[in-house]
Amino acid sequence: MAERNLENITVTMTKEEKKSLKQAALDNDCSVSELIRRWLEEYRAKEAEK
């Protein structure tokens, strides 16, 4: 993997949302950070199509 300059972020959510996010990451065999990166890539691709 290429070297990255990483930043920490804080996200405010309910306990239920946090649990769901962790479960989604487990279901996809990845970390929550990777899940968010994947979502961001998909979002960027959709925006580029507009």
N, C-alpha and C positions, 0 to 999 in steps of 0.2 A: 504494500500500500504506500502511496506517496505521502511524504511528510506534510503534515497540516499544522497550521497555526490555529489551535483550538481556543475557544472561549467558553466560559461557563455562563449559563443562563438560569434564571429562576422563573418557574411557571406556577401560577396560582391556580389550583383546582381542588375539587372536592375529593374526599377519600375514595369515593366510588369511581370518579374519573381516573384517579391515579391507579387504582386497582385494575380498571379496564385497560388502561394504557400498558401496564406491566403484563397483563394477560395477552394482549395483542402482540406484544414483543415476543413472549414465550411461544405463542402459536406460530409466529413467523421465524422462530429460532434465531432471534437477534436481540440486541440491546434496545432499550427505549431510544437511545441516541440514534442508532442506526434506523429505527423505524421512522423517526422524525426526519432524518436525512432523506430516506426514500420518499416520504410524503412531499418534502420540499422539491425534490427532483421532478416528481410528477406534477406538482403545482407549477413549477417554472416551465415545464414542457407545455402544459395547457395554456399558460399565459403567452408563450411564444407563438402559439397557433392563432391567437386572436389578431 
